[in-house]
Amino acid sequence: MNAIKKSRKLIEANPATDTAKTLARLVRALESDEKFELGDLYKLDYETFAIAIDVLKEWRLDRYYMGKAKLLDISVQM
C-alpha cells in the first residue's frame, strides 16, 4: 500500500488525533503551498514519521509525472 493511501486510511480512522491532524496539514501544505512546520513531523511516532516522509517522496514523484504529462501534451499540440 502506498504512503498516500496509508495516510488517508490513518486520517479517516482517527481524524481527531494529533497524528491525523499533522498528516492532514502536511497534505494541505503540499497541495496549496502553505507553510508547514517541519518540527511537527518529529512529534510523530516513528512509523507515522516514516509514512509522512514517504508521502513527501510520492508527492514529489507525482509532481514530476504531472510535469512530464504537461510536456507531452504541449509537444503533441505542436
C-alpha positions, 0 to 999 in steps of 0.5 A: 500500500502506498504512503498516500493511501496509508495516510488517508486510511490513518486520517479517516480512522482517527481524524481527531488525533494529533497524528491525523491532524499533522498528516492532514496539514502536511497534505494541505501544505503540499497541495496549496503551498502553505507553510508547514512546520517541519518540527511537527513531523518529529512529534510523530511516532516513528512509523507515522514519521516514516509514512509522512516522509514517504508521502513527501517522496510520492508527492514529489514523484507525482509532481514530476509525472504531472510535469512530464504529462504537461510536456507531452501534451504541449509537444503533441499540440505542436 
